Amino acid sequence: MTTYTFNVEMTCGGCSKAVTAVLSKLEGVSNIQIDLPNKKVACDSTKLNADELLTNISKIGKKCSIAA
């Protein structure tokens, strides 16, 4: 299992709920953590890599990137 962290342009609770909803539907993704003030999302994944997770997060229409 690998933990990934992303920068996501979230401005409200609705944004964070949308990110959580997208990630929770993915097989092998767990331990989703939202840090709304710092606009960070972290999750564990056993099946998807960072690029695949990023592609799914971008489906909510928010600007996002892999955190360094």
C-alpha positions in Angstrom: 0.0 0.0 0.0 1.3 3.4 -0.9 0.1 6.8 0.5 -0.3 9.6 -2.1 -0.8 13.3 -1.4 -2.4 15.8 -3.8 -2.9 19.6 -4.0 -6.6 20.2 -4.8 -8.3 23.6 -5.3 -11.0 23.1 -2.7 -12.8 26.1 -1.3 -15.6 24.5 0.7 -17.0 21.4 2.3 -18.8 20.6 -0.9 -15.5 20.4 -2.7 -14.0 18.1 -0.1 -17.1 15.9 -0.2 -16.8 15.6 -4.0 -13.2 14.5 -3.8 -14.0 12.0 -1.1 -16.9 10.6 -3.1 -14.7 10.1 -6.2 -11.9 8.5 -4.3 -14.1 6.2 -2.2 -15.6 4.7 -5.4 -12.2 3.4 -6.5 -11.2 -0.1 -5.8 -8.2 -0.4 -3.5 -8.4 3.2 -2.2 -8.6 3.8 1.6 -7.8 6.1 4.4 -8.9 9.3 2.6 -7.8 12.4 4.5 -9.0 15.9 3.5 -7.0 19.0 4.7 -9.3 21.7 3.5 -7.4 24.8 4.9 -4.2 23.6 3.2 -6.0 22.3 0.1 -4.4 18.8 0.4 -5.9 15.3 -0.1 -4.1 12.2 1.0 -5.1 8.6 0.5 -3.8 5.1 0.5 -4.0 2.9 -2.6 -3.1 -0.7 -3.4 -4.2 -0.7 -7.0 -3.8 2.8 -8.6 -0.8 4.9 -9.0 -0.6 8.7 -8.4 -1.4 9.6 -12.0 -4.4 7.3 -12.1 -5.7 8.8 -8.8 -5.0 12.4 -10.1 -7.1 11.6 -13.3 -10.0 10.6 -11.1 -9.7 13.6 -8.8 -9.7 15.9 -11.8 -13.1 14.6 -12.8 -14.7 16.9 -10.2 -13.5 19.9 -12.2 -11.0 21.2 -9.7 -7.4 22.1 -10.5 -5.2 19.5 -8.9 -1.6 18.2 -8.9 0.6 15.7 -7.2 2.1 17.2 -4.0 5.8 17.2 -3.9 
